[in-house]
């Protein structure tokens, strides 16, 4: 640093010995001091041309087919759900299952005290025997009456009475057999079996308690394979799908099988594959959504548990239209500036440029769809973003875009 000082001096001469007393103004002296006062002893900072160039990693966008999709949240429900109730009243005698276990169809679950129903069955058996014995006797009477009528020994009205008694006894036999069948069913109903295969809940009532027929819920069973995933689709997406159906780029769920993917909380990506099998017939005006359902296979794990449990929170992904080519870049290359999405691009002069981009859907492998703002030959800065700025000249190290997204 050089400091220049300018001084203007006015010199006033004192009276001389000659007696002059008036002050004499001499020429104003201007003294310029230059080249002194050196500030500091350190070396001057380097110019930008002397700075070393930053090295950044760049990658060109991936240009591959991409399946557009929409994601929704929902709940898993068993494809069947049954409330187990007794068909007969009585006191619960035995519970034959482990709560929360997997049971097969027709497995015995509960036993109700059957002694009263056993007695009713014995009584019904006796009634059938009594009715059948009377029927056999009347059958023989009718046979003899026919012979007597043919010989004109018996009057017609007497024959009609015997025939009527026989017909009546036949009806009594049928009624007795029906009563016996009902008694047999009641005895059978005292043993309650699983109507489906699935997960059984806990017992809702313990032994010794009175069970009311068709009222008391004993337990519940939920079928887990296949499993249903219910979710709600917003009205805007429904309108988009209807437009695609009219354009022929989307198949109607009501007439075709449309694939759908599912994932639970700890899933990587969407590993569960299924088909849409239900679309509601209206949009709920309270929520502005339409209820839909996907059906998924849900086999047991090697440990014996299903992958998806009924009631579990589920993420659902529905493909939108046919796959199409799209540019994809690493999500790490995208920065946000006042609401705008930007990426840094190294041009042919090795200088950094900022590009505003329009982003689409993210992919499962750390990439992001770019709808506009880039070309497939652009070199995107994927690492070292904090060391670059627009206009800066850099050295580049080119890497694959998928590696940069890991």
Protein Blocks (a to p, Z undefined) as FASTA:
>chain_A
ZZdddddddddddddfkopabdcdddddddddehiaiehjbdcdddfklpccdddddddd
dddddddddddddddddfbdcddddfbdcddfbdcbdehiacdehiafbdcdfklmmmmm
mmmmmmmmmmmmmmmmmmmmmmmmmmmmmnomacfklmmmmmmmmmmmmmmmmmmmmmmm
mmmmmmmmmpccdfbgcdddddfbdehiacdehkacfbdcddfbdcdddddddfklmmmm
mmmmmnopaccfklmccddddddfklghjfbccddfbdcfbdcfklopacdddddddddd
fkopafbdghiacdddddehjddddddddfklpcceehiacdddddfkopacdddddddd
ddfeopacdfbhpafkbccdfehklmgcehiacddddddfklmmZZ
